[in-house]
Amino acid sequence: MTSLERKTEANNENESPVFKTVSQFAEDNPAFTEGGLRHVLFYKGVELEDAGVISRFGRKILINEGRWLRRVEKGFFKKISGGRK
């Protein structure tokens, strides 16, 4: 990670997060289906929660929209599940 990327990431971390439910996120971002999001959350939920991309509010899952989209740009979701061993 370059110095500029670290500064950009630090600035992004200081922004107020925009949280959306899975349904709201899918509605606002038509590239992601609700079922596809739930599939990712099933397989990558712990990693995403540790990274602050999602938060749990009771049983509800809230997605930090900015962090999610940055992960997409960085290729985090290239491999979600399955594949041959």
N, C-alpha and C positions, 0 to 999 in steps of 0.2 A: 504494500500500500504506500503510495507516494505521500509526500507532505501535504500536497494540495488535497488529495482524497481524504486524509485524516482531518484537515481543517473543515472541509465540506461536511464530513460525517459529524464532526463536533457541532457545527452550526445547525445541522439538521436535528441533532439530538436536543438542542435547546428550543426548538419550535414547539408550540403547543400541539399535542397529538390530536388527530381527528380519528375518533373511534367509531366504527360501524359494526353492526351485527352482520352475520354471514349473508342474510337476505338483503340488507341495505347495500352491502359491498357489491354483491352480484348485480343488483339493480343499477347501481351507479357505474359499474365497470363491466359492460356486456361481454368482454373477452373472457370473463370468468363465470362459469355456471355455478349455481349453488351446490350441485352435486359434486362438481370438480373441487370446489373449495373444501367441502366436507371430507373428500377423499384425502386431500393434502393434510388437513387437520388431523385425520386419523393416523396417518403415517409419520408426519413431521411435527405434530403438535407440541411435543416436549421441547424440541429444538427451537421452534418458533417462540414458545413461551419464554424460554431461557434468554432469547435474544431480544425480548421485548416487542416482538412483532404482534403477538396476540396477548390478551389478558382475559382472565376469567372473572366474571362478576356473577357469583352464584353458579348456576348451570349455564349461563349465557356466555358465549365466546364473543369477545370484541376484537376486531382487527384494527390495528394501527395502520391506516391507509398508506401513509408516506413510507413507513418502514417496509410494508409488504411490497409496494411497487419498486422500492430500491432493491429488494431481494430479487425480484423478477429481473431487473436490469442486470444484476450481477450474476445471474444464472443459477441461483440457489435451487430452483425447481426443475433443473434439467433431468434429474432422476429422482422420482418420488417413491416408487415401489416396484417390485417385480424384477424382472431381468433374469438372465441365466447366470449360473455360478460356475 
